[in-house]
Amino acid sequence: MDLSRDAMLVGLRISAWSGRLYDREASDHVAAHHDANSSVGRYNKRLLPKAALAALNATMNEARTRHYSNSLP
């Protein structure tokens, strides 16, 4: 196998919206309830049900799997 003839340099970059949002109100509530600094906990809320993003996550995982199986380290 001649790498200069039979190989291609490929980079895979996948990004997607997570469907989560930082919940400042919940973070402040938990910190106040436990007498803690507000910077010690960071709580996020889901904006959509987990199942709503399942197809997107499955597609991203499949793309990664195919990329890894068709590329060399």
N, CA, C, O and CB atoms as a CASP TS submission, in Angstrom:
PFRMAT TS
TARGET T0000
AUTHOR 0000-0000-0000
METHOD Language model
MODEL 1
PARENT N/A
ATOM      1  N   MET     1       0.841  -1.172   0.000  1.00  0.00           N
ATOM      2  CA  MET     1       0.000   0.000   0.000  1.00  0.00           C
ATOM      3  C   MET     1       0.895   1.247   0.000  1.00  0.00           C
ATOM      4  O   MET     1       1.687   1.461   0.918  1.00  0.00           O
ATOM      5  CB  MET     1      -0.962  -0.008   1.223  1.00  0.00           C
ATOM      6  N   ASP     2       0.755   2.032  -1.013  1.00  0.00           N
ATOM      7  CA  ASP     2       1.498   3.288  -1.135  1.00  0.00           C
ATOM      8  C   ASP     2       0.604   4.407  -0.593  1.00  0.00           C
ATOM      9  O   ASP     2      -0.357   4.814  -1.246  1.00  0.00           O
ATOM     10  CB  ASP     2       1.928   3.567  -2.636  1.00  0.00           C
ATOM     11  N   LEU     3       0.930   4.899   0.605  1.00  0.00           N
ATOM     12  CA  LEU     3       0.072   5.892   1.248  1.00  0.00           C
ATOM     13  C   LEU     3      -0.059   7.178   0.447  1.00  0.00           C
ATOM     14  O   LEU     3      -1.104   7.826   0.502  1.00  0.00           O
ATOM     15  CB  LEU     3       0.602   6.210   2.614  1.00  0.00           C
ATOM     16  N   SER     4       0.958   7.558  -0.286  1.00  0.00           N
ATOM     17  CA  SER     4       0.859   8.792  -1.063  1.00  0.00           C
ATOM     18  C   SER     4      -0.114   8.641  -2.235  1.00  0.00           C
ATOM     19  O   SER     4      -0.593   9.640  -2.771  1.00  0.00           O
ATOM     20  CB  SER     4       2.238   9.201  -1.579  1.00  0.00           C
ATOM     21  N   ARG     5      -0.407   7.404  -2.635  1.00  0.00           N
ATOM     22  CA  ARG     5      -1.319   7.171  -3.750  1.00  0.00           C
ATOM     23  C   ARG     5      -2.674   6.643  -3.299  1.00  0.00           C
ATOM     24  O   ARG     5      -3.695   6.947  -3.915  1.00  0.00           O
ATOM     25  CB  ARG     5      -0.701   6.203  -4.725  1.00  0.00           C
ATOM     26  N   ASP     6      -2.691   5.856  -2.228  1.00  0.00           N
ATOM     27  CA  ASP     6      -3.905   5.157  -1.821  1.00  0.00           C
ATOM     28  C   ASP     6      -4.578   5.734  -0.571  1.00  0.00           C
ATOM     29  O   ASP     6      -5.520   5.132  -0.056  1.00  0.00           O
ATOM     30  CB  ASP     6      -3.585   3.723  -1.584  1.00  0.00           C
ATOM     31  N   ALA     7      -4.127   6.860  -0.084  1.00  0.00           N
ATOM     32  CA  ALA     7      -4.682   7.387   1.159  1.00  0.00           C
ATOM     33  C   ALA     7      -5.209   8.806   0.973  1.00  0.00           C
ATOM     34  O   ALA     7      -4.817   9.528   0.056  1.00  0.00           O
ATOM     35  CB  ALA     7      -3.628   7.362   2.264  1.00  0.00           C
ATOM     36  N   MET     8      -6.097   9.169   1.862  1.00  0.00           N
ATOM     37  CA  MET     8      -6.673  10.510   1.845  1.00  0.00           C
ATOM     38  C   MET     8      -6.741  10.998   3.290  1.00  0.00           C
ATOM     39  O   MET     8      -7.144  10.256   4.185  1.00  0.00           O
ATOM     40  CB  MET     8      -8.098  10.521   1.165  1.00  0.00           C
ATOM     41  N   LEU     9      -6.355  12.217   3.503  1.00  0.00           N
ATOM     42  CA  LEU     9      -6.437  12.798   4.829  1.00  0.00           C
ATOM     43  C   LEU     9      -7.856  13.321   5.054  1.00  0.00           C
ATOM     44  O   LEU     9      -8.360  14.146   4.292  1.00  0.00           O
ATOM     45  CB  LEU     9      -5.387  13.932   5.006  1.00  0.00           C
ATOM     46  N   VAL    10      -8.482  12.824   6.113  1.00  0.00           N
ATOM     47  CA  VAL    10      -9.871  13.191   6.389  1.00  0.00           C
ATOM     48  C   VAL    10      -9.991  13.589   7.854  1.00  0.00           C
ATOM     49  O   VAL    10      -9.427  12.935   8.732  1.00  0.00           O
ATOM     50  CB  VAL    10     -10.844  12.019   6.050  1.00  0.00           C
ATOM     51  N   GLY    11     -10.713  14.641   8.104  1.00  0.00           N
ATOM     52  CA  GLY    11     -11.013  15.047   9.473  1.00  0.00           C
ATOM     53  C   GLY    11     -12.520  15.070   9.658  1.00  0.00           C
ATOM     54  O   GLY    11     -13.244  15.591   8.809  1.00  0.00           O
ATOM     55  N   LEU    12     -12.990  14.518  10.745  1.00  0.00           N
ATOM     56  CA  LEU    12     -14.421  14.485  11.018  1.00  0.00           C
ATOM     57  C   LEU    12     -14.710  15.410  12.195  1.00  0.00           C
ATOM     58  O   LEU    12     -14.097  15.295  13.256  1.00  0.00           O
ATOM     59  CB  LEU    12     -14.908  13.032  11.313  1.00  0.00           C
ATOM     60  N   ARG    13     -15.631  16.305  11.997  1.00  0.00           N
ATOM     61  CA  ARG    13     -16.048  17.217  13.059  1.00  0.00           C
ATOM     62  C   ARG    13     -17.568  17.249  13.080  1.00  0.00           C
ATOM     63  O   ARG    13     -18.208  17.684  12.123  1.00  0.00           O
ATOM     64  CB  ARG    13     -15.454  18.652  12.850  1.00  0.00           C
ATOM     65  N   ILE    14     -18.127  16.790  14.170  1.00  0.00           N
ATOM     66  CA  ILE    14     -19.572  16.737  14.312  1.00  0.00           C
ATOM     67  C   ILE    14     -19.978  17.645  15.467  1.00  0.00           C
ATOM     68  O   ILE    14     -19.439  17.542  16.569  1.00  0.00           O
ATOM     69  CB  ILE    14     -20.063  15.275  14.545  1.00  0.00           C
ATOM     70  N   SER    15     -20.915  18.520  15.211  1.00  0.00           N
ATOM     71  CA  SER    15     -21.453  19.354  16.280  1.00  0.00           C
ATOM     72  C   SER    15     -22.961  19.413  16.122  1.00  0.00           C
ATOM     73  O   SER    15     -23.493  19.369  15.013  1.00  0.00           O
ATOM     74  CB  SER    15     -20.831  20.784  16.259  1.00  0.00           C
ATOM     75  N   ALA    16     -23.632  19.514  17.252  1.00  0.00           N
ATOM     76  CA  ALA    16     -25.091  19.564  17.226  1.00  0.00           C
ATOM     77  C   ALA    16     -25.594  20.274  18.475  1.00  0.00           C
ATOM     78  O   ALA    16     -24.901  20.337  19.490  1.00  0.00           O
ATOM     79  CB  ALA    16     -25.694  18.139  17.125  1.00  0.00           C
ATOM     80  N   TRP    17     -26.776  20.793  18.389  1.00  0.00           N
ATOM     81  CA  TRP    17     -27.429  21.430  19.525  1.00  0.00           C
ATOM     82  C   TRP    17     -27.780  20.360  20.544  1.00  0.00           C
ATOM     83  O   TRP    17     -28.337  19.325  20.179  1.00  0.00           O
ATOM     84  CB  TRP    17     -28.697  22.214  19.081  1.00  0.00           C
ATOM     85  N   SER    18     -27.470  20.584  21.800  1.00  0.00           N
ATOM     86  CA  SER    18     -27.687  19.568  22.824  1.00  0.00           C
ATOM     87  C   SER    18     -29.114  19.538  23.365  1.00  0.00           C
ATOM     88  O   SER    18     -29.532  18.540  23.952  1.00  0.00           O
ATOM     89  CB  SER    18     -26.736  19.792  23.954  1.00  0.00           C
ATOM     90  N   GLY    19     -29.857  20.612  23.175  1.00  0.00           N
ATOM     91  CA  GLY    19     -31.216  20.659  23.697  1.00  0.00           C
ATOM     92  C   GLY    19     -31.252  20.942  25.187  1.00  0.00           C
ATOM     93  O   GLY    19     -32.259  20.678  25.843  1.00  0.00           O
ATOM     94  N   ARG    20     -30.164  21.476  25.731  1.00  0.00           N
ATOM     95  CA  ARG    20     -30.087  21.791  27.153  1.00  0.00           C
ATOM     96  C   ARG    20     -29.777  23.273  27.336  1.00  0.00           C
ATOM     97  O   ARG    20     -29.195  23.921  26.466  1.00  0.00           O
ATOM     98  CB  ARG    20     -29.018  20.921  27.853  1.00  0.00           C
ATOM     99  N   LEU    21     -30.180  23.779  28.483  1.00  0.00           N
ATOM    100  CA  LEU    21     -29.959  25.185  28.793  1.00  0.00           C
ATOM    101  C   LEU    21     -29.602  25.301  30.263  1.00  0.00           C
ATOM    102  O   LEU    21     -30.219  24.656  31.112  1.00  0.00           O
ATOM    103  CB  LEU    21     -31.212  26.046  28.451  1.00  0.00           C
ATOM    104  N   TYR    22     -28.612  26.117  30.563  1.00  0.00           N
ATOM    105  CA  TYR    22     -28.208  26.365  31.944  1.00  0.00           C
ATOM    106  C   TYR    22     -29.380  26.966  32.711  1.00  0.00           C
ATOM    107  O   TYR    22     -29.992  27.932  32.256  1.00  0.00           O
ATOM    108  CB  TYR    22     -26.972  27.304  32.003  1.00  0.00           C
ATOM    109  N   ASP    23     -29.692  26.401  33.865  1.00  0.00           N
ATOM    110  CA  ASP    23     -30.803  26.869  34.686  1.00  0.00           C
ATOM    111  C   ASP    23     -30.243  27.624  35.901  1.00  0.00           C
ATOM    112  O   ASP    23     -29.947  27.032  36.939  1.00  0.00           O
ATOM    113  CB  ASP    23     -31.708  25.672  35.137  1.00  0.00           C
ATOM    114  N   ARG    24     -30.109  28.924  35.742  1.00  0.00           N
ATOM    115  CA  ARG    24     -29.532  29.765  36.787  1.00  0.00           C
ATOM    116  C   ARG    24     -30.405  29.741  38.055  1.00  0.00           C
ATOM    117  O   ARG    24     -29.890  29.737  39.173  1.00  0.00           O
ATOM    118  CB  ARG    24     -29.368  31.213  36.276  1.00  0.00           C
ATOM    119  N   GLU    25     -31.711  29.725  37.866  1.00  0.00           N
ATOM    120  CA  GLU    25     -32.633  29.728  38.999  1.00  0.00           C
ATOM    121  C   GLU    25     -32.453  28.472  39.858  1.00  0.00           C
ATOM    122  O   GLU    25     -32.387  28.565  41.084  1.00  0.00           O
ATOM    123  CB  GLU    25     -34.086  29.827  38.503  1.00  0.00           C
ATOM    124  N   ALA    26     -32.374  27.324  39.232  1.00  0.00           N
ATOM    125  CA  ALA    26     -32.182  26.065  39.964  1.00  0.00           C
ATOM    126  C   ALA    26     -30.817  26.044  40.644  1.00  0.00           C
ATOM    127  O   ALA    26     -30.697  25.570  41.773  1.00  0.00           O
ATOM    128  CB  ALA    26     -32.320  24.855  39.014  1.00  0.00           C
ATOM    129  N   SER    27     -29.803  26.546  39.978  1.00  0.00           N
ATOM    130  CA  SER    27     -28.457  26.580  40.554  1.00  0.00           C
ATOM    131  C   SER    27     -28.431  27.464  41.794  1.00  0.00           C
ATOM    132  O   SER    27     -27.854  27.085  42.813  1.00  0.00           O
ATOM    133  CB  SER    27     -27.435  27.086  39.518  1.00  0.00           C
ATOM    134  N   ASP    28     -29.047  28.634  41.718  1.00  0.00           N
ATOM    135  CA  ASP    28     -29.096  29.537  42.864  1.00  0.00           C
ATOM    136  C   ASP    28     -29.917  28.942  44.004  1.00  0.00           C
ATOM    137  O   ASP    28     -29.549  29.085  45.170  1.00  0.00           O
ATOM    138  CB  ASP    28     -29.678  30.888  42.449  1.00  0.00           C
ATOM    139  N   HIS    29     -31.022  28.278  43.678  1.00  0.00           N
ATOM    140  CA  HIS    29     -31.876  27.662  44.692  1.00  0.00           C
ATOM    141  C   HIS    29     -31.116  26.570  45.459  1.00  0.00           C
ATOM    142  O   HIS    29     -31.158  26.531  46.688  1.00  0.00           O
ATOM    143  CB  HIS    29     -33.142  27.071  44.038  1.00  0.00           C
ATOM    144  N   VAL    30     -30.438  25.703  44.745  1.00  0.00           N
ATOM    145  CA  VAL    30     -29.697  24.614  45.397  1.00  0.00           C
ATOM    146  C   VAL    30     -28.568  25.183  46.244  1.00  0.00           C
ATOM    147  O   VAL    30     -28.333  24.704  47.353  1.00  0.00           O
ATOM    148  CB  VAL    30     -29.134  23.624  44.346  1.00  0.00           C
ATOM    149  N   ALA    31     -27.866  26.192  45.745  1.00  0.00           N
ATOM    150  CA  ALA    31     -26.778  26.799  46.509  1.00  0.00           C
ATOM    151  C   ALA    31     -27.309  27.438  47.791  1.00  0.00           C
ATOM    152  O   ALA    31     -26.708  27.283  48.854  1.00  0.00           O
ATOM    153  CB  ALA    31     -26.042  27.846  45.657  1.00  0.00           C
ATOM    154  N   ALA    32     -28.418  28.147  47.700  1.00  0.00           N
ATOM    155  CA  ALA    32     -28.987  28.792  48.879  1.00  0.00           C
ATOM    156  C   ALA    32     -29.504  27.755  49.880  1.00  0.00           C
ATOM    157  O   ALA    32     -29.346  27.923  51.089  1.00  0.00           O
ATOM    158  CB  ALA    32     -30.120  29.742  48.470  1.00  0.00           C
ATOM    159  N   HIS    33     -30.111  26.699  49.379  1.00  0.00           N
ATOM    160  CA  HIS    33     -30.676  25.651  50.235  1.00  0.00           C
ATOM    161  C   HIS    33     -29.590  24.912  51.014  1.00  0.00           C
ATOM    162  O   HIS    33     -29.831  24.454  52.131  1.00  0.00           O
ATOM    163  CB  HIS    33     -31.477  24.659  49.393  1.00  0.00           C
ATOM    164  N   HIS    34     -28.397  24.793  50.433  1.00  0.00           N
ATOM    165  CA  HIS    34     -27.302  24.049  51.063  1.00  0.00           C
ATOM    166  C   HIS    34     -26.202  24.964  51.599  1.00  0.00           C
ATOM    167  O   HIS    34     -25.110  24.499  51.928  1.00  0.00           O
ATOM    168  CB  HIS    34     -26.706  23.070  50.070  1.00  0.00           C
ATOM    169  N   ASP    35     -26.491  26.265  51.688  1.00  0.00           N
ATOM    170  CA  ASP    35     -25.519  27.245  52.181  1.00  0.00           C
ATOM    171  C   ASP    35     -24.170  27.102  51.482  1.00  0.00           C
ATOM    172  O   ASP    35     -23.125  27.048  52.131  1.00  0.00           O
ATOM    173  CB  ASP    35     -25.338  27.095  53.690  1.00  0.00           C
ATOM    174  N   ALA    36     -24.204  27.043  50.182  1.00  0.00           N
ATOM    175  CA  ALA    36     -22.987  26.877  49.380  1.00  0.00           C
ATOM    176  C   ALA    36     -22.807  28.079  48.465  1.00  0.00           C
ATOM    177  O   ALA    36     -23.727  28.869  48.254  1.00  0.00           O
ATOM    178  CB  ALA    36     -23.044  25.567  48.550  1.00  0.00           C
ATOM    179  N   ASN    37     -21.626  28.193  47.942  1.00  0.00           N
ATOM    180  CA  ASN    37     -21.325  29.235  46.965  1.00  0.00           C
ATOM    181  C   ASN    37     -22.090  28.906  45.683  1.00  0.00           C
ATOM    182  O   ASN    37     -22.187  27.737  45.308  1.00  0.00           O
ATOM    183  CB  ASN    37     -19.773  29.345  46.696  1.00  0.00           C
ATOM    184  N   SER    38     -22.623  29.902  45.019  1.00  0.00           N
ATOM    185  CA  SER    38     -23.432  29.650  43.816  1.00  0.00           C
ATOM    186  C   SER    38     -22.608  29.121  42.646  1.00  0.00           C
ATOM    187  O   SER    38     -23.171  28.653  41.656  1.00  0.00           O
ATOM    188  CB  SER    38     -24.139  30.923  43.395  1.00  0.00           C
ATOM    189  N   SER    39     -21.285  29.190  42.749  1.00  0.00           N
ATOM    190  CA  SER    39     -20.455  28.714  41.634  1.00  0.00           C
ATOM    191  C   SER    39     -20.094  27.231  41.748  1.00  0.00           C
ATOM    192  O   SER    39     -19.451  26.694  40.847  1.00  0.00           O
ATOM    193  CB  SER    39     -19.185  29.536  41.555  1.00  0.00           C
ATOM    194  N   VAL    40     -20.488  26.559  42.827  1.00  0.00           N
ATOM    195  CA  VAL    40     -20.092  25.160  42.993  1.00  0.00           C
ATOM    196  C   VAL    40     -20.979  24.179  42.244  1.00  0.00           C
ATOM    197  O   VAL    40     -20.574  23.039  42.014  1.00  0.00           O
ATOM    198  CB  VAL    40     -20.093  24.808  44.443  1.00  0.00           C
ATOM    199  N   GLY    41     -22.168  24.591  41.862  1.00  0.00           N
ATOM    200  CA  GLY    41     -23.049  23.686  41.125  1.00  0.00           C
ATOM    201  C   GLY    41     -23.587  24.375  39.891  1.00  0.00           C
ATOM    202  O   GLY    41     -23.869  25.574  39.898  1.00  0.00           O
ATOM    203  N   ARG    42     -23.722  23.601  38.839  1.00  0.00           N
ATOM    204  CA  ARG    42     -24.259  24.142  37.595  1.00  0.00           C
ATOM    205  C   ARG    42     -25.304  23.153  37.108  1.00  0.00           C
ATOM    206  O   ARG    42     -24.981  22.014  36.769  1.00  0.00           O
ATOM    207  CB  ARG    42     -23.127  24.380  36.512  1.00  0.00           C
ATOM    208  N   TYR    43     -26.545  23.585  37.073  1.00  0.00           N
ATOM    209  CA  TYR    43     -27.643  22.701  36.724  1.00  0.00           C
ATOM    210  C   TYR    43     -28.234  23.103  35.377  1.00  0.00           C
ATOM    211  O   TYR    43     -28.444  24.283  35.098  1.00  0.00           O
ATOM    212  CB  TYR    43     -28.722  22.724  37.815  1.00  0.00           C
ATOM    213  N   ASN    44     -28.491  22.114  34.569  1.00  0.00           N
ATOM    214  CA  ASN    44     -29.042  22.329  33.237  1.00  0.00           C
ATOM    215  C   ASN    44     -30.422  21.713  33.160  1.00  0.00           C
ATOM    216  O   ASN    44     -30.736  20.770  33.886  1.00  0.00           O
ATOM    217  CB  ASN    44     -28.120  21.736  32.152  1.00  0.00           C
ATOM    218  N   LYS    45     -31.243  22.253  32.275  1.00  0.00           N
ATOM    219  CA  LYS    45     -32.563  21.674  32.054  1.00  0.00           C
ATOM    220  C   LYS    45     -32.680  21.254  30.597  1.00  0.00           C
ATOM    221  O   LYS    45     -32.090  21.867  29.707  1.00  0.00           O
ATOM    222  CB  LYS    45     -33.688  22.679  32.433  1.00  0.00           C
ATOM    223  N   ARG    46     -33.444  20.209  30.375  1.00  0.00           N
ATOM    224  CA  ARG    46     -33.705  19.752  29.010  1.00  0.00           C
ATOM    225  C   ARG    46     -34.838  20.580  28.429  1.00  0.00           C
ATOM    226  O   ARG    46     -35.866  20.790  29.071  1.00  0.00           O
ATOM    227  CB  ARG    46     -34.056  18.232  28.977  1.00  0.00           C
ATOM    228  N   LEU    47     -34.636  21.042  27.216  1.00  0.00           N
ATOM    229  CA  LEU    47     -35.666  21.826  26.553  1.00  0.00           C
ATOM    230  C   LEU    47     -36.606  20.946  25.740  1.00  0.00           C
ATOM    231  O   LEU    47     -37.719  21.355  25.407  1.00  0.00           O
ATOM    232  CB  LEU    47     -35.031  22.873  25.659  1.00  0.00           C
ATOM    233  N   LEU    48     -36.159  19.747  25.425  1.00  0.00           N
ATOM    234  CA  LEU    48     -36.960  18.765  24.684  1.00  0.00           C
ATOM    235  C   LEU    48     -36.871  17.434  25.404  1.00  0.00           C
ATOM    236  O   LEU    48     -35.914  17.200  26.143  1.00  0.00           O
ATOM    237  CB  LEU    48     -36.476  18.629  23.203  1.00  0.00           C
ATOM    238  N   PRO    49     -37.837  16.560  25.211  1.00  0.00           N
ATOM    239  CA  PRO    49     -37.713  15.216  25.774  1.00  0.00           C
ATOM    240  C   PRO    49     -36.497  14.502  25.182  1.00  0.00           C
ATOM    241  O   PRO    49     -36.105  14.757  24.043  1.00  0.00           O
ATOM    242  CB  PRO    49     -38.998  14.396  25.514  1.00  0.00           C
ATOM    243  N   LYS    50     -35.919  13.619  25.961  1.00  0.00           N
ATOM    244  CA  LYS    50     -34.717  12.897  25.528  1.00  0.00           C
ATOM    245  C   LYS    50     -34.956  12.160  24.210  1.00  0.00           C
ATOM    246  O   LYS    50     -34.063  12.096  23.365  1.00  0.00           O
ATOM    247  CB  LYS    50     -34.273  11.901  26.611  1.00  0.00           C
ATOM    248  N   ALA    51     -36.131  11.617  24.034  1.00  0.00           N
ATOM    249  CA  ALA    51     -36.452  10.854  22.821  1.00  0.00           C
ATOM    250  C   ALA    51     -36.475  11.736  21.570  1.00  0.00           C
ATOM    251  O   ALA    51     -36.266  11.244  20.461  1.00  0.00           O
ATOM    252  CB  ALA    51     -37.802  10.163  22.983  1.00  0.00           C
ATOM    253  N   ALA    52     -36.725  13.030  21.744  1.00  0.00           N
ATOM    254  CA  ALA    52     -36.803  13.927  20.590  1.00  0.00           C
ATOM    255  C   ALA    52     -35.455  14.073  19.882  1.00  0.00           C
ATOM    256  O   ALA    52     -35.409  14.307  18.674  1.00  0.00           O
ATOM    257  CB  ALA    52     -37.304  15.297  21.029  1.00  0.00           C
ATOM    258  N   LEU    53     -34.373  13.936  20.623  1.00  0.00           N
ATOM    259  CA  LEU    53     -33.038  14.052  20.028  1.00  0.00           C
ATOM    260  C   LEU    53     -32.379  12.690  19.797  1.00  0.00           C
ATOM    261  O   LEU    53     -31.229  12.626  19.362  1.00  0.00           O
ATOM    262  CB  LEU    53     -32.149  14.904  20.919  1.00  0.00           C
ATOM    263  N   ALA    54     -33.091  11.616  20.082  1.00  0.00           N
ATOM    264  CA  ALA    54     -32.522  10.271  19.963  1.00  0.00           C
ATOM    265  C   ALA    54     -32.092   9.956  18.537  1.00  0.00           C
ATOM    266  O   ALA    54     -31.016   9.392  18.334  1.00  0.00           O
ATOM    267  CB  ALA    54     -33.527   9.235  20.433  1.00  0.00           C
ATOM    268  N   ALA    55     -32.904  10.307  17.546  1.00  0.00           N
ATOM    269  CA  ALA    55     -32.560  10.015  16.151  1.00  0.00           C
ATOM    270  C   ALA    55     -31.321  10.795  15.728  1.00  0.00           C
ATOM    271  O   ALA    55     -30.463  10.263  15.024  1.00  0.00           O
ATOM    272  CB  ALA    55     -33.740  10.350  15.219  1.00  0.00           C
ATOM    273  N   LEU    56     -31.222  12.047  16.151  1.00  0.00           N
ATOM    274  CA  LEU    56     -30.051  12.855  15.831  1.00  0.00           C
ATOM    275  C   LEU    56     -28.793  12.266  16.462  1.00  0.00           C
ATOM    276  O   LEU    56     -27.760  12.150  15.802  1.00  0.00           O
ATOM    277  CB  LEU    56     -30.253  14.297  16.303  1.00  0.00           C
ATOM    278  N   ASN    57     -28.880  11.894  17.740  1.00  0.00           N
ATOM    279  CA  ASN    57     -27.724  11.305  18.420  1.00  0.00           C
ATOM    280  C   ASN    57     -27.322   9.977  17.788  1.00  0.00           C
ATOM    281  O   ASN    57     -26.132   9.687  17.668  1.00  0.00           O
ATOM    282  CB  ASN    57     -28.028  11.103  19.904  1.00  0.00           C
ATOM    283  N   ALA    58     -28.283   9.181  17.390  1.00  0.00           N
ATOM    284  CA  ALA    58     -27.984   7.898  16.746  1.00  0.00           C
ATOM    285  C   ALA    58     -27.270   8.117  15.412  1.00  0.00           C
ATOM    286  O   ALA    58     -26.340   7.384  15.075  1.00  0.00           O
ATOM    287  CB  ALA    58     -29.280   7.087  16.531  1.00  0.00           C
ATOM    288  N   THR    59     -27.702   9.114  14.662  1.00  0.00           N
ATOM    289  CA  THR    59     -27.068   9.423  13.374  1.00  0.00           C
ATOM    290  C   THR    59     -25.635   9.893  13.577  1.00  0.00           C
ATOM    291  O   THR    59     -24.739   9.495  12.833  1.00  0.00           O
ATOM    292  CB  THR    59     -27.873  10.495  12.617  1.00  0.00           C
ATOM    293  N   MET    60     -25.414  10.734  14.574  1.00  0.00           N
ATOM    294  CA  MET    60     -24.050  11.202  14.855  1.00  0.00           C
ATOM    295  C   MET    60     -23.147  10.045  15.280  1.00  0.00           C
ATOM    296  O   MET    60     -21.997   9.960  14.851  1.00  0.00           O
ATOM    297  CB  MET    60     -24.068  12.283  15.949  1.00  0.00           C
ATOM    298  N   ASN    61     -23.670   9.156  16.123  1.00  0.00           N
ATOM    299  CA  ASN    61     -22.878   8.004  16.558  1.00  0.00           C
ATOM    300  C   ASN    61     -22.553   7.080  15.395  1.00  0.00           C
ATOM    301  O   ASN    61     -21.443   6.553  15.313  1.00  0.00           O
ATOM    302  CB  ASN    61     -23.618   7.230  17.643  1.00  0.00           C
ATOM    303  N   GLU    62     -23.506   6.880  14.499  1.00  0.00           N
ATOM    304  CA  GLU    62     -23.269   6.037  13.320  1.00  0.00           C
ATOM    305  C   GLU    62     -22.206   6.651  12.420  1.00  0.00           C
ATOM    306  O   GLU    62     -21.355   5.937  11.890  1.00  0.00           O
ATOM    307  CB  GLU    62     -24.574   5.832  12.530  1.00  0.00           C
ATOM    308  N   ALA    63     -22.245   7.959  12.244  1.00  0.00           N
ATOM    309  CA  ALA    63     -21.231   8.635  11.421  1.00  0.00           C
ATOM    310  C   ALA    63     -19.848   8.478  12.037  1.00  0.00           C
ATOM    311  O   ALA    63     -18.880   8.220  11.323  1.00  0.00           O
ATOM    312  CB  ALA    63     -21.571  10.131  11.257  1.00  0.00           C
ATOM    313  N   ARG    64     -19.745   8.629  13.349  1.00  0.00           N
ATOM    314  CA  ARG    64     -18.448   8.446  14.019  1.00  0.00           C
ATOM    315  C   ARG    64     -17.948   7.019  13.858  1.00  0.00           C
ATOM    316  O   ARG    64     -16.778   6.791  13.550  1.00  0.00           O
ATOM    317  CB  ARG    64     -18.556   8.797  15.512  1.00  0.00           C
ATOM    318  N   THR    65     -18.843   6.060  14.067  1.00  0.00           N
ATOM    319  CA  THR    65     -18.472   4.651  13.966  1.00  0.00           C
ATOM    320  C   THR    65     -17.969   4.315  12.565  1.00  0.00           C
ATOM    321  O   THR    65     -16.952   3.638  12.415  1.00  0.00           O
ATOM    322  CB  THR    65     -19.663   3.758  14.325  1.00  0.00           C
ATOM    323  N   ARG    66     -18.672   4.781  11.551  1.00  0.00           N
ATOM    324  CA  ARG    66     -18.240   4.528  10.170  1.00  0.00           C
ATOM    325  C   ARG    66     -16.904   5.194   9.870  1.00  0.00           C
ATOM    326  O   ARG    66     -16.049   4.620   9.196  1.00  0.00           O
ATOM    327  CB  ARG    66     -19.296   5.024   9.183  1.00  0.00           C
ATOM    328  N   HIS    67     -16.737   6.406  10.376  1.00  0.00           N
ATOM    329  CA  HIS    67     -15.473   7.115  10.151  1.00  0.00           C
ATOM    330  C   HIS    67     -14.319   6.354  10.793  1.00  0.00           C
ATOM    331  O   HIS    67     -13.282   6.152  10.162  1.00  0.00           O
ATOM    332  CB  HIS    67     -15.545   8.554  10.713  1.00  0.00           C
ATOM    333  N   TYR    68     -14.492   5.929  12.049  1.00  0.00           N
ATOM    334  CA  TYR    68     -13.427   5.222  12.740  1.00  0.00           C
ATOM    335  C   TYR    68     -13.126   3.875  12.084  1.00  0.00           C
ATOM    336  O   TYR    68     -11.966   3.469  12.019  1.00  0.00           O
ATOM    337  CB  TYR    68     -13.799   5.019  14.199  1.00  0.00           C
ATOM    338  N   SER    69     -14.147   3.184  11.602  1.00  0.00           N
ATOM    339  CA  SER    69     -13.895   1.876  10.994  1.00  0.00           C
ATOM    340  C   SER    69     -13.252   1.991   9.611  1.00  0.00           C
ATOM    341  O   SER    69     -12.654   1.029   9.127  1.00  0.00           O
ATOM    342  CB  SER    69     -15.194   1.096  10.890  1.00  0.00           C
ATOM    343  N   ASN    70     -13.368   3.156   8.972  1.00  0.00           N
ATOM    344  CA  ASN    70     -12.785   3.338   7.653  1.00  0.00           C
ATOM    345  C   ASN    70     -11.523   4.201   7.651  1.00  0.00           C
ATOM    346  O   ASN    70     -11.067   4.648   6.598  1.00  0.00           O
ATOM    347  CB  ASN    70     -13.800   3.943   6.746  1.00  0.00           C
ATOM    348  N   SER    71     -10.971   4.426   8.834  1.00  0.00           N
ATOM    349  CA  SER    71      -9.757   5.230   8.882  1.00  0.00           C
ATOM    350  C   SER    71      -8.703   4.538   9.759  1.00  0.00           C
ATOM    351  O   SER    71      -9.021   3.714  10.617  1.00  0.00           O
ATOM    352  CB  SER    71     -10.066   6.651   9.418  1.00  0.00           C
ATOM    353  N   LEU    72      -7.490   4.890   9.520  1.00  0.00           N
ATOM    354  CA  LEU    72      -6.365   4.348  10.277  1.00  0.00           C
ATOM    355  C   LEU    72      -5.973   5.354  11.350  1.00  0.00           C
ATOM    356  O   LEU    72      -6.233   6.549  11.209  1.00  0.00           O
ATOM    357  CB  LEU    72      -5.155   4.025   9.343  1.00  0.00           C
ATOM    358  N   PRO    73      -5.347   4.874  12.424  1.00  0.00           N
ATOM    359  CA  PRO    73      -4.892   5.800  13.476  1.00  0.00           C
ATOM    360  C   PRO    73      -3.822   6.754  12.952  1.00  0.00           C
ATOM    361  O   PRO    73      -3.327   7.598  13.699  1.00  0.00           O
ATOM    362  CB  PRO    73      -4.343   5.016  14.682  1.00  0.00           C
TER
END
